[in-house]
């Protein structure tokens, strides 16, 4: 029995229509970027003829990393200026992403340490972070990094998505706060303002 005939499973056509609905209204470059990132995350390689080959998952590739099929290394400051992280959490994710995917292959690191982060901060911002280990731990709590051993931190799928797909922009959080928390606080303030004052 094929996968499309399994009870409760959507047909290929229905799934394709849902994906089309998500992508509709976006510009062509954005559509291609989303499809490419999703394909690479699933370990799929779509050929020009439309066929799909299966292989090991590949890291998401962004436009700065690929042009005409040729990867070109990019220095970390240029990448920082391109992505414009709005908070230390986002900055940590940008640094971890850069060292894992964009440096020359002989210099790539699966994980970063507080030393790597300090070096990157000095190159990108002109000054190191006051407490780089705290910044790394905050990025873990925010969901962008995972711990990869003592003093080592590795970017995860959420962090990759933030850097490759969302930045530059709001990036889902700023100043270390999740948008949901900020929204709850605004709603709470509105409710408190509407409460009638006791006579």
Helices and strands as residue ranges (DSSP letters): G 3-5, H 12-23, H 28-41, E 44-46, E 52-54, G 63-65, E 66-67, E 70-71, H 76-83, H 88-97, I 98-102, G 105-107, H 114-125, H 132-142, E 145-147, E 153-155, H 157-161, I 162-166, E 173-174, E 177-178, H 179-194
